[in-house]
Amino acid sequence: MTVPTTGRRERKKAATRQKIADTALRLFLERGYDEVGIRDVAAEADVAVTTLFSHFASKEALVFEQDGDFERRLTQAVTDRAPDEPLIPALRREILAMVLHCTADGAAPIYRMIDGSRALREYEESIRLRHAESLAAALVADPGLTQSPTACRTIARFVIDAFALARDSADPEAAVAEIFQMVEAAWDVA
C-alpha cells in the first residue's frame, strides 16, 4: 500500500501558512499583540494582505493557528479509539498530551500574551465552545455510547474546560488526573 504524497502546490501553501503564523507570533511577542497590525505581519512575512487572509480569517486566528489540529485530535480520540477502549481514558490521554505540549518551555510567553489581550481571550473562548460542540457531535455519533445528547454535550464541555484548567495549573499532570476523576464519575452517572 502506498501513502499518498502531498503535491508541490499543497506543500507551498502549507509553508506559506506556517511562515505567516511564525512571523505573526514573533512580532506579537516582540512588540505586543495590540501593537502589531495585519499589514505589519504581511509585510514582514513578504506576502500580500489578501494572501494572509486566504490562510487566516482574522488577526486572532494567527495566534491560534493550530486550532484545527486541536479539534481534530479531540474528535479522533473518540472516533479512532479501539472498540474495547473506554471513552474517558482516551480523552484523558489526549488532553494530557495537549496540556503537556502547551505547558512546555517556550509556551508561557504565548499564554501571557493571550491572558493580556481581551480580544485573544474572547477568541479562545469561542474556540473552546466550537471544540466542545465538535467533541459532543463525535460522542453523539458514536454507536457504542448510549448517553443522551445532553450528557454528551455536558461531558464535552467538561473535557474542554479540563484542558484550560490544567494548562493554567501549577501541576498540569496532577490537575488532569484530578479533573478526569470527576469527568469519569459524571460520565458514569450519565
Protein Blocks (a to p, Z undefined) as FASTA:
>chain_A
ZZddddfklmmmmmmmmmmmmmmmmmmmmnopklpcfklmmmmnopafklmmmmpgbfkl
mmmmmmmmmmmmmmmmmmmpcfklcfklmmmmmmmmmmmmmmgghjlmmmmmmmmpmklm
mmmmmmmmmmmmmmmmmmmmpmkbcbdfklmmmmmmmmmmmmmmmmmpmblmlmmmmmmm
mmmmmmmmZZ
